[in-house]
Structures are given as C-alpha cells and as structure tokens.
Amino acid sequence: MKKIIARTLSFLYFFTCFHALFTVPVYAYIDPSAVTYIIQGVAGVLIALGAGLTIFRHKIFQLFKGKKANQEEEEKIEFKDTED
C-alpha cells in the first residue's frame, strides 16, 4: 500500500513540476458553438451507454446474481423433460 501511495505522490509531483515549467499562456477562448458540440457528444455517449445497459440488463443482473446462463438453460431443459 505504501508503494502505491509513493508512486501516486511522485507522479503528482512530476506532473505539477512539468505543468509549472512547460506551460505557455494562450490568449484564446472557447467558442460557444464548440461547447455545444462537446455537450452533444457527451450526451450521445451517455444515451448510447443507457441503451446498451437496457438491452443487456438481463445478462447484467444474472452476472450480479451469480447465476450463469448455462445453468438456467439446463434448468429449462430439465423442466421440459419432466413435463413430457
């Protein structure tokens, strides 16, 4: 655990020094239309993730329940065999 903390702190120190030494001030602004494109892109990604989660919701719930799809198929097959 100490090794992870030491690596993280050394990375943050290096990153801060690098940023302080090698940044150049830029006299520019972000155009409002560019921000609109960014918001649309983020919204599109979130909507696509939501649709994907909705489509695979059953499989995701099975994953968290710990029940595999193969076990369910075997149970369905056994149930069909007992009906005949």
C-alpha positions as CSV (number, residue, x, y, z in Angstrom):
1,M,0.0,0.0,0.0
2,K,2.9,2.4,0.8
3,K,4.3,1.7,-2.6
4,I,1.1,2.7,-4.4
5,I,0.9,5.9,-2.3
6,A,4.6,6.7,-3.0
7,R,4.1,6.2,-6.8
8,T,1.0,8.3,-6.8
9,L,2.7,11.2,-4.9
10,S,5.7,11.0,-7.1
11,F,3.5,11.1,-10.2
12,L,1.6,14.1,-8.9
13,Y,4.9,15.9,-8.0
14,F,6.3,15.3,-11.5
15,F,3.1,16.3,-13.2
16,T,2.9,19.5,-11.2
17,C,6.5,20.4,-11.9
18,F,6.1,19.6,-15.6
19,H,3.0,21.7,-15.8
20,A,4.5,24.7,-14.0
21,L,7.7,24.7,-16.1
22,F,6.4,24.0,-19.6
23,T,3.1,25.7,-19.8
24,V,2.7,28.7,-22.1
25,P,-0.2,31.2,-21.7
26,V,-2.6,31.1,-24.6
27,Y,-4.7,34.1,-25.4
28,A,-7.8,32.4,-26.8
29,Y,-11.3,31.4,-25.8
30,I,-13.6,28.5,-26.4
31,D,-16.3,29.4,-28.9
32,P,-19.8,28.8,-27.5
33,S,-20.6,26.6,-30.5
34,A,-17.6,24.3,-29.6
35,V,-19.1,23.9,-26.1
36,T,-22.4,22.9,-27.7
37,Y,-20.6,20.2,-29.8
38,I,-18.9,18.9,-26.6
39,I,-22.2,18.7,-24.7
40,Q,-23.9,16.9,-27.6
41,G,-21.0,14.4,-27.8
42,V,-21.2,13.7,-24.1
43,A,-25.0,13.4,-24.2
44,G,-24.7,11.0,-27.2
45,V,-22.3,8.8,-25.3
46,L,-24.5,8.7,-22.2
47,I,-27.6,7.9,-24.2
48,A,-25.7,5.1,-26.0
49,L,-24.5,3.6,-22.7
50,G,-28.0,3.8,-21.3
51,A,-29.4,2.0,-24.3
52,G,-26.7,-0.7,-24.1
53,L,-27.3,-1.2,-20.5
54,T,-31.1,-1.5,-21.1
55,I,-30.5,-4.1,-23.8
56,F,-28.2,-6.2,-21.8
57,R,-29.9,-5.7,-18.4
58,H,-31.0,-9.3,-18.1
59,K,-27.4,-10.6,-18.6
60,I,-26.0,-7.9,-16.2
61,F,-28.5,-9.0,-13.5
62,Q,-27.5,-12.6,-14.0
63,L,-23.9,-11.6,-13.6
64,F,-24.6,-10.0,-10.2
65,K,-26.8,-12.8,-9.0
66,G,-24.0,-15.3,-9.7
67,K,-26.3,-17.5,-11.8
68,K,-24.8,-18.4,-15.2
69,A,-26.8,-18.5,-18.4
70,N,-25.8,-22.2,-18.8
71,Q,-27.3,-23.2,-15.5
72,E,-30.6,-21.5,-16.5
73,E,-30.7,-23.3,-19.8
74,E,-30.0,-26.6,-18.1
75,E,-32.9,-25.9,-15.6
76,K,-35.2,-25.1,-18.6
77,I,-34.2,-28.3,-20.3
78,E,-34.8,-30.3,-17.1
79,F,-38.2,-28.7,-16.6
80,K,-39.2,-29.5,-20.2
81,D,-38.2,-33.2,-19.7
82,T,-40.3,-33.5,-16.6
83,E,-43.4,-32.1,-18.3
84,D,-43.5,-34.9,-21.0
